[in-house]
Amino acid sequence: MTDRRRYALVGTGERGLDLFARAIVTTFADVAELVGLHDRNRLRAEAGSRFCGGVPVFDSFDDMLATTHPDTVIVTSMDAIHHTFIIAALEAGCDVLTEKPMTIGDEQCRAILDAERMTGRKVRVAFNYRYAPVFSAMKGVLTTGEIGEVQSLDFHWYLDTSHGADYFRRWHRVMTNAGGLFVHKATHHFDLVNWWLADRPEAVFADGALRTYGSNGPFRSTRCTGCPHTEACPFFWDIREEPERYRLYVETEQGDGYIRDGCVFDPEIDIYDTMGALVRYRGGALMTYSLNAYCAYEGMRAAVNGATGRAEIEVIETRDADQDEIAIYRPRHAQPERVIGVPRTAGHGGGDERMLEHLFRGAAEDPLGHAAGSLDGAYSILVGVAANRSVAAGGWVRIDELMGASG
């Protein structure tokens, strides 16, 4: 197995360990080798090492690169510092696989693109939603031109009071850590639409507010564990009932002070839980977008209006169903011309498994263009960056002004 590709991972939280590290040491052990782990919290990195078979842990990212000589660095750290690890890895001669979002700001984004050009190494972004069968099916519908040239689309994502609330317990709840949900979460959605349309966003107008979480709460504490309001709080979550998370976070808190079960009503929360945006594309299509983080159920709806038809997609994740559906309509017909049923599987609609297979084993063909590079990462996050700026200052924000010469 001397031809296995060598990987080092920075950021040993749930996503890095559950999705990437474990996959390398199990499913893809014949083609990949995990040679090192680094995290700002050594205790968490050591816990992560135990989860994936005793991979070496390094206190210094630079030391890990110099000692292990990885071919690819996987970046799953806090979003705000993605760019530091991506650029350092590129300059060390490594390729990079980064979790979304690629970064959280336009300046960091331009620096990554510049480093990639200067070093000749490559950045790939882990957009697993592209690989979900139902979203791939929508890409296929649009690619074949079945509904004609796209004129407009509606895209609405619903986070429920379990998953949605969890963003407000974690480090994501501070704008400087993750760019808010317009960047951290919506980068998935903006990338999907960019990919579906095979087009680039041109300008964004947006609004956002914090309506449910943060200082809106009737009471507050530091964290769920030990909170005096557990009986009254609809968002109480007992991390002690999840042994793996407890070991990974609570038992390693002394390493960096990070609290995984923070109070969703903490007044430090400054990200939006209610968001809407208009996004204009270079080809002329206009998207109406919304994201809300306190809904009754988890899922999404999207409708794409073309010159000769309409394609609607609905995915309700918290509803038991064997499949998701895409309905194709023709003008002046109230019933769908046909319905495409797509079997539903686990792991982000089946996207995780398919993405990992593509990342670690490659693909002989990729006719729909599932693989996402640095420009895809850039144009997805810059819609969110532009949205945040529009909320703060009002008015339309142009994407090419954020890209600068890097576009």
N, C-alpha and C positions, 0 to 999 in steps of 0.2 A: 504494500500500500504506500509505496514511496512517492507516488504521483498525486497523493491527496493534496488539495489546496489548503493552505494554512490560514486560519482565522483567529483574530484577537477581538475581544469584545470589551467595550467601555460602557459602563452603566448597567449595574446588575439588579435592576428592579424587575418587576413581574414580566414586562413585555420582553426585555432582553433575554431573560432566562427561559420563560415559558415558550416563546416562539422560536428563538434562534439557537440559544445554547443547547437546549435539550435535543432539538432536531439534529444538530450537528453530531452530538455524541451518540445518537441512536439511529434514526432513519438514514442519515447521510454519512455515517461513519466510514463508508467505503470510498467516498470521494472528498471528504472534508475532515479537517482536524482542528479542534479548538485548542489553541496553544497558550492562551492567557486571558485573565480577567482583570479589569481595573475599575474601581469605583472610589469616589471621594470618601466613602465610608468603608474602611477595610473590613469591619465586622460583617457588613452586608455582602461584600465580595466573597468573604470566606464562607458565609452561609450559602451563597450562590454556587461556590465551588463544590460544596457537599451535595448540592442538588444535581450536579452534572458530572459526578465521578472524580472529583479531586483535581480539577484544572488549576494550574499555577496562578497565584494571585500576586499582583504587583501594586506597590504603593504609588509608583510613578508611571504615568502614561508613556513618557519618553523611554524609561527603562524597559517597559514591556515591549515597545517596538524594537529597541536595540537588542534585547535578549532573545526574543522569539522570532524575529524576522517574518512577520505575517505577510501573506500575499494580499489579504483583504482585512480591513478593520471594520467591524460592525459597531455603529454608534447608536446607542439607546439610552443616552444620558438625559438629564434635564434639557428641554428644548433650547433654552437660552444659551447653552454652551455647546450645542452641536457643532457650530462653526469652528470652534477652537480645535476640537478633535479632528474634524474633517480636514481642515487645512494642514494641521500637523501631520496627519497620516499621509496626505497627498505629497507633502514635501519630503516625507521619509521614503517615498517610492512605493507606497501602497495604494491599491484601489480601495474604495470606500462603499459600504452598504449602510445607508442611514435609515433609521425609522423616520416616518413623517412626524412633524413637518421638517423639511431639510434644515431650516433655521427660522427665526421669528422676525427678522427685520431686513429692510432693503440693503442697508450697508453691509451686513453680514452675508447676505445673498450674493452681492456683487463680488465680495472678497472670495467666496467659494468658487464662483465661476472663473475668476481671474486665476486662482491657484490651480484649478483643473487645467486651464489652457497652458499655463506656464510649466506644469510638471508633466503633462501628457498622460497622467493617470485618470481614472474614471470614477465618477460618483453615480451610484444607483440608489433610487429611493423606493422604499418598501410600500408601494401603494397596493395593498392587498385587495381593496375593493374592486380594482380593475379585473381581478381574477375571479371574483364571485360570478357564478354562472349566469345569474339573472342580469347583472350589469354587462357582462360580455355579450349576452343575447341582445340587449339594447344597442350596444355598439354595432353588432352585426346588422340589425335593422337599419340603422342610420347609414352604415357604410354602403349597403346595397342600394340606397336611394329610394327605398320603398315608400317613404312619405314625401319625397321631393326635398328641395332645398329648405333647410331649417330657417324659420322666421323668428320664432320665439320659444321660450320654454319656462315652465314653472318647476321649481325644485324646493321641496319642503321636507325638513328632517325633524323628527320628534324624539327627544331624549326623555325617558320617563323619570319618575321620582326615585328610582333605584340607581340606574346607570348615570342619569343626568346629575343627580345629587352628588355622586361620587367625585365628580370633577371639583366640587366645592369643599371636599374634605382634604384634597391632595395639594401638592405644590402648584398644580395647574391654576389654582384659584387666584393667583397673583399675576397681574398683567405682565410684569417684567420677567416672569419665569417661563411663560409659554405663549405670550401674545394674545391671551384670551381665546375663547372658543371660535372666534372668527378665523384664527390662525390654527390653533392646535387641532380642533375637531373638523372645522370646515375645509381644511386643506384637502381632506378626503373627497369632499363633495365638489369642490372647485376643480380638482384634478379629474374627477369623473366627467364633468361637463366639458372641460377642455379636451379630454380624450374622445368623448362621444362626438363632439363637433369637429375634431381635428382642426381646431382654431385656437387663437390666442386672445385672451381678454384685453380690452382696450381701455376701459374706464369703469369706475365704481362709484355709486352713490349709496350711502348706508345710514342706518340708525341703530342704536342699541341701548339697552337699559338693564339695570339690576333690579328685578321686581319681586323675587321670591326669597333669595338667599342673602347672605351678608347681614347687614344691619336691619333688614326687613323682619327678621325673626322676633318672636315675642319674648325669647329668653336666649341665653347663650352660656357656653362653657368653653373650656380649652379643647376638650376632646370628648368623644363618646364614652370611652372607658372612664368610669368614675363620675360621670355627669349626674347631677341631682335631678335632671329633667327627663330621664329616660322614659318614664311612663307617659309623659305628655307630648314628647317630641315625635312627630311623624317620620323623622329622618334618622332616628337612632339606629346605629349599626354596631353589632357586637363582634369585633374582630377576633375575640377569643374563640368564637365558634368556627373560625377558619384557620386551622393549625399551621398550614404552610405560610400564609400571610403573616400570622403571628410570629413565626420563627424568623421570617425574612425582615420584618419591620420592627415589631415591638421589642424583640430580643436584641436588636442591633441599634436601638435608639441612642444609646450613649455614644455611639460613634460619630454622629453628626447632629443629633437633636431633632431629626425629622419625625414628625408625628403623622402616621398614616390615617388615623381616624379623627382628623380635626373636625371641629364644630362647623357645620355648614352655615351657622349664623355669626361667625366671627367677623367683626367689623373691618378686619384687614382685607377682606375679599373685595376686589375692585374690578372683576371681569363681569361681562354682561351675561345674563341668562335668557335674554329676549333680544333677538337680532333679526334684522331684515335688510336686504340689499337689492339694488338693481345693478346688473353687470352687462355692459355692452361689449360685443365681440367685434373683432376686426372685419369679419365677414358680414356684419350687420345684424346678427341675431341678438335679441335682448332677453336676459334671464331675470326672472323674479325669484328671489331666494329668501328662505326663512329658516331659522334654527331656534328652537325653544328647549329649555333644559328642565322642564317641570311638568311634562305632559302625562296624560293618563296611561299611555302605552308607548312602546318603543317601536320606531319604524320610520318609513319615508314614503313619499309619493312624488312622482315627477310626471310631467306631461310635456312632450315635444311636439310643437306645431310646425308642420312642413307645408310646402306649397300644394301638395296633393293628398295630405292626410295627417293624422295625429297618432302618436304612440304614447300610451299611458303605462306607467309601471307603478306597482304598489307592493311594498314589502313591510309587513307588520311583524316584527321580530318576536313580540310577546304573544302572538296568536299561534296556537297549534295549527300547523298546516304542512302538508306534504310537498307543496310547491308554491312558488311565486309566479305571477303572471304579467305578461305584457299584452295589452289590448291595442289592436290597430283599427282605427276608424277612418272612414272616408267622409268628405264634406257632405253635409245635409243628411247624414245617417246617424240615428241615435243609438244604434246597436253596433258593436264591433264587427268588422269584417272577418276578423279571425283573432283568436287568443292563443298566445304562445305560453305553454306551461313549462316552467323550469323547475326541476326537482330541487328541493331545499336540503342543504347539508350543514353540518356544524362548522365552526371556525370562520366567523364573518361570512356566512353564506357559502362556505366552501372555498373562499378566496385564500385563506391562509395556506392550506395544503397545496393548492395549485401554484401559488406564488413561490413557496419554498422549493418545490420541485424544479421550477424554472430557474430560481436563483442558484441552487446548488448543483443541479445536474445539467442545466442549460436546456435549450429547446431547438430542435432541428429547424422548426419553422415557427414564426410568430406573426401570422397574417393580420391579426387585429392590432398588433403593436402594444402588447401588454407591458413589455419592459419599459420602465420609466427612468430617465436620466436626470441630470442636473437642471436642464432647462424646464423639464416637466415639474420638478420640485420647485423651481423658481416661480413659474407662472401660477402655480397653485397657491403658494404662500403669499405672493404679492397681491392677490385679490383680497386676502384677509388683512394684510398690512394696509392696503388702500381703504378698506372698509373701516378699520379703526381710525384712520386719519380723517375720513369723511365724517364719522360720528363726532370726533373732537372739534373739527373746524367747520364742518358743513360744506356742501358743494361736491361736485364730481372730482375724483382724483384719478389722474391718468397713470396707467401702468408703465408706459415707456419712460415717464419721468423718474419712476422708482428703479427701473432697470438701468438707465443711463447707457453708457457705451457697451455694457455687458449684454444688452439685448440684441 
